[in-house]
Amino acid sequence: MNQNSTNRGSGTGVVGAMAGWHRPSREPARGSPGPNAGVAGVIGSEPGGVRDALTEILRKGAVDLLARAVQHEVASWIDDHAQVLDAQGHRQVVRNGFLPEREIVTGIGPIPVKQPRVHDKRPEGEGGREKFSSAILPPYLRKTRSMEDLIPWLYLKGVSTGDFTEALAALIGVDTPGFSASTVTRLKESWEHEYKAWNQRDLTGKNYVYIWADGIHFNVRLGEQDRQCILVVMGATADGSKELIAIADGVRESEQSWKELLLDVKNRGMTIDPKLAVGDGALGFWKALPQVFASTRTQRCWVHKTANVLNKLPKRLQGQAKDHLHQIWRADTKAAADKSFDLFVATYEAKYPNAAECLSKDRAALLAFYDFPAEHWLHLRTTNPIESTFATVRLRTEKTKGCGSRVACLTMVFKLAESASKGWRSLNGSALIPDVIAGVLFVDGIKPEKLAA
């Protein structure tokens, strides 16, 4: 798999913070306020240093906003029960002070909250007392979902379990007692059960029109197998939504590893051949695919192919060559793409035959997308659906010195993808998917009947 993919982390936010992270000192800075500085309900300076003013404003605003939201939720509940009266005409569902204050760990630090208490005076039994449960602050909530999503990211970055608390302190600027090593361990155990159940789920009846496949390397060595990687397959369903299909560990993206993964999903019910598979130049996947899904066509990722071709040219020519390559896959018609393709080969094959051969050997697979709806081209020309999900934790040049558990690493990849899937967009032109399933061959992205008209 090409290690020069252009889909890299931006270096901002959490990624940027971790790039320069080091174990913070356990001693507070000289002259800094103590841990009890400030007033209850008001955010003050943190132990170990003064927080920046903007973050403090944001946290204070979050406290006020959360308090108003919870009070409104309680008030609405009580108003909905205003008709519940006793024999003397007194309300049976009323406010009754506050529950004990607790802290919710968020991306901008701990937020103190006090939830109003609701008292239902009706007797227990059928049609009697109801228990109020906040949708905003579920019982025992101690951390936001975004904070839990950081755990897989940190693990795959190579942070050990014992360092999670300090790593999170470096990221959000405060201590995070809710993320002790034991807490993280318990979360990992529960997630492992989730992953194992997901990895054995029934796929009967699933019709994935398109699939994307890639091998991902992380900063975690799996025991002695330092050449191990994680194989990921994603699919687009008949309604245009994207789903994670499978995650497995493989050896150097080998043919056997990919074949085992594809046979596993087929054995679990994925018996309908996808119409198109998108992937990089890893030979293992392309050798395994026809052995399991014989009728599936192939589309090579243009991002990976561009990087591979440019690596075979001197730097002084790479800018010009990149523009020539873009003219191929950005062409409106296959004929225009073929013309630009021929021009690239003719331009570079005399002096740089390796670059020309690298491109021309995959010509059919690089241009397969022209036989599918133009609305889908954006999704089909690259493996970006997978690349973008794991961009911030891809291994580029270095491996961590520590080793990780095979199951733990697979679990963290699963949780990271599960979190990212909430933001995956559906395919453009989803209404055209039934035509693709029916085997309609589009011409330059256009349905034939439209051309006839």
ABEGO torsion letter per residue (X at the ends): XBAABABBBAGBEAAAAAAABBBBBABBBBGBBBAABEBBGBBBBBBGEBBBAAAAAAAAAAAAAAAAAAAAAAAAAAAAAAABBBAAGBBABBBBEBBBBBBBBBAAEBBBBBBBBBBBABBBEBGBBBBBBBAABBBGBABBAAAAAAAAAAAAAGBBAAAAAAAAAAAAGBBBAABBAAAAAAAAAAAAAAAAAAAABBABGBBBABBBBBBBBBABBBEABAABBBBBBBBBBAAGBBBBABBBBBBGGBAAAAAAAAAAAAAAGBABBBABBBBBABAAAAAAAAAABAABBBBBBAAAAAAAAAAABBAAAAAAAAAAAAAAAABABAAAAAAAAAAAAAAAAAABAAAAAAAAAAAAAAAAAAABBAAAAAAAABAAAAAAAAAAABBAABBBABBBBAAAAAAAAAAAAAAAAAABBBBBGAAAAAAAAAGBBBBGGBBAAAAAX
